[in-house]
Structures are given as structure tokens and as C-alpha cells.
């Protein structure tokens, strides 16, 4: 994983959302401007990787919108 100081604005936004929404291993939901995706993660690093890949595909149209990541079901 990239050092925080070397992250792009998008990566930092995703990292902050994942960090704020992290509870423990389980199912997570990411939401941005009505777009939603569910992820299964057992670490913050895996959650960040998956959410970052998903968010990067929406970045062009939704980069300035808030990103919410939250635990739906803890494992």
C-alpha cells in the first residue's frame, strides 16, 4: 500500500471513508451519489483495495461527491 503522504486525492478520500466506516470483518456497503456496492473484507487494507477499485470507475462523474463506507453485517 502507498504511504499516506504519497496518496492521490482520490486514494485519500477512499482511505478516510474506509477508516471511518471500519468496524470489523464482515460485509460493507459503499455509497456515492446513489451508486452502491457491497464488499466482504476481513481487514482495512482489503476493504480499501476493493473500494478504491470500485470508486476509481466512478471518479470521473462523482469525484466531488461524498463517499460513505459502513459495516452492514459484522462477521
N, C-alpha and C positions, 0 to 999 in steps of 0.2 A: 504494500500500500504506500502511496505517496505521502511524504511528510505534509503536515497541515499547512505549513508556510509555503509549500510549493504547489498547493492545490489551486485549480481554477475556481472562478466564482461559482460555477455550476456544481463542481465537486464539493465545495464547502457548504453550499446550500443543502445538498443531499446528506452530507455528513451530519450537519446540525439537525436536520429533520429526523434522521435515524437515531441519533444520540438522544434527542428529546422524547422520541416515541418508544425507546427500548425498554422492555420490561424483563423478559427472559425468553428462553427458547420457545418457539411456537409459531403461530400464524400471524402475519402482519398485513396491514392494508395501507397502501399509499394512494393518496388522492391529490389531484391537481386539476382545477377547472372542470370538474365533472368527469374526468378520466380517472378510472380506478383500476388497481391491480393488486392481487393478493400474492404474498410471498411466504415461504416457510424458511425460517432461519434459526440456527442454534448459536449464532454469535453476531455481534455488531458488525464484524468485518464482512460476513456473508450477506447480511442484510444490506449493508452499504453497496456491495458489489452488484447485487441484483437490482436494487432501487436505482442505482446510478445508471446502469444499462438501460432500464426502462425510461427513466427521466430524460436521458440524452436523446431518445427518439421523439420526445415531446418538447424539447428545449426550444426549437425554432419558433413555435407558436405560443408557448406558455412559460418562457424563461422568467418573466417578471411576476408570475402568479405564485401565491404561497403554496408550499408543498407540506402536506401532513402525512406523517407516518405514525401508525399506532398499532398496538397489540390487539388482535381480535380474540385470540384464544391461546393462552399460555399452555405450554406442553409440560 
